[in-house]
Amino acid sequence: MKLLDVSNGACVDATVHDVRIRPYGIGDEEALRKMSDRLSRESLYTRFFTGTPALPEAYVRALHQLDHWDHEAMVALLDGRMLGIAEYVRDRKEPWRAEIAVLITDPWQRHGLASRMVRYLSQLAERRGISEFDADVTLANRTAMSAIRTGWPAVRPSSDGGSAHYRLPLPLTSANGLRVPG
């Protein structure tokens, strides 16, 4: 499926397969800040659980502390523009678990990019001894909950106020029980 992205005056006719996914690097800060221009308040709320008009500065600073082992982030890029970021942060008390979060720019949502990024991140996490992801999702984020059901069909969330909490075992499997390749 082709996607026509006309954000920021640029017209890009591309598919999710044209997007490059790689680890977040120290030189990505400016692209991350510019990504904020293509995020609605709703997208920012579903990621950060707060009404923020742009990426929180504390979040941008926290990405400078990546060690690419206990805290990893992958970015999706097309022609130098950041389209999304997926990250995990290992739990210090239970090091086999990690919190996962994904943020995709609005024009690229619902095109499979988040799922693709989670597959890459899952494989890295597994190689680093992580066997379970935790994910908190606002109840209004039906797209994320649907994606989780696709990747982890047997998992049911627990509810905590306005959010659903998921414990997602690795490796990632498909609805038919087969391991999902990256």
N, C-alpha and C positions, 0 to 999 in steps of 0.2 A: 504494500500500500504506500503510495506517495503522499508526502505531507508538504503543503505549501505554507511556509513560515514567512510571514510578512512583518514580523516584529522589528522595531527600530529602523524602519524604512528599507530593510534588506528583504529581498525576495529569494527564498531558497527552496528549490524543488528537490527534496531528498527523502530517503527512507531511513528507518532506524538502523539499517545495515550500513549506511554511509557514515554513521557516527563512530568516532574513535573513543574507546574507553581505556583509561589509564589511571594510575595512582595520582592523587592530588600532590602537587609539588609546591615548593616555596614561592615559585614565580606565578602561581595561579591566583593570587589575591585580587588583582585588578579584574580579571575575568569573572571571578566570583562576585565582586561588587557590581559589575555590569549585569550579571545574571539577575540581580535584584529588580532591574527594570522590566523584566519579562515574567515577574511573579505577581499575581493578584494578592490582595489582602487575604482572600480565602485560602490560597495556597500557603501563604506564610503562616496563617493561623493553624492550618492542619499539621504543619511541620513543627511549629514552636509553641503551640497551644496558648498563644497570646496575640492580642491585636497589635501587630507591629507593621509599620508602613514599608519597611525594608529589612534586609538581613540584619539581625542584631550584631552589633560590633563585637560583643563578647564571643559570638559564634565564629566570626572571622578570625579573631585573635586565637581562639582555641585550636583552630586548624594549623596554626604555627607550631603547636605542641605535638603534632602527629609524630608517632615513633614508628609507624608502619608495621607494628606488631600488636600491641595492646589497643591502639587507636589507629584505625585505617580508614581512608576515604578514597573512593574512586570518583572520577569525574567523567562526564560525557561531553565530548567536544565535536563541533562541526565548524570547519573554517575558522578555528581559533575562538569561537564563541562557546561559552560553557552553557550546556543545555540542562545539566543535572548533576547532582552529587549524592552519593550513597555512602554511608559510613557505619562503622561499628565501633563501640567502645567496650572493651572487656570489663567485666565485673571483677573488682579487686578481691572480693570475699569468695566468689565462686568463679574461678578463672576459666572454667569450661563454658561459661555463658558470656554473652555480649549483647548490649542494647544495639539495635539497628534502626536507622532512620534514612529516609530517602526524600529528596526534594527535586522535582522536575519542573522546568519552566512551563508556563501555561500552554503555549502552542504545541508542546511535545508530549503533553499528558495524554493518556489513553491510547498510546501507539506502541506499547510494549517496551519502551526504553527502561522504565523502572525495573521491570522483571529481568531484563537482560543484565542490568547493573547488579541486581541482587544475586543473580547466578554467579557472576564473577566474584563478588564479595564473599559469597558463601564458600566458594572453593578456596579462597585465600584463608578464610577463617578456619576451615577444617584442617588445612595444612598446619595451622598454628595452634592446634589443640582445642579449638572451640567446637563444641558439639551442640550448642543450642543458642538461638537468638531470642531475645525479648523484644517485643514491639508494642508500643502504645499508640493507638489510633483513635482519633476523635470519632464519635458515633456518626457524625455527619459525613465522614470520609468513606462513602460507600465504594468508591473505586479501589482504595487501598484494601478494604476488607475483602472485596471480590478477588483481588490479586493474591491475597494471602490464602484464600480458599482454594485457588487454582494451584498454588505451589505446595500447600500443606492441606490437602482435602480432609484429613482426619482431625485436624486441630480445631478446637472450639475455644473462643475467648472467655475470659472472666471479665466482668463489668466492674468499673470503678467510677461511679459518677457519670461524667460525660464522655468517658473513653472506654475502649475495649483493650484489654491486655492479652497479648498472645505469647505463648512459649512455643517456639518454632524449632523443632529438632533438625539437625543436619545429619546426613546430607539431605539436600532438597530433593523431593521426589515428586513425580507427576501423579495425576489422579489414578492411573493404573498401577501405581506402586513402583514404577521404574525410576532409577536415578536420572535426574535432569542434567544433561550435559551443558557445559558453559558456552 
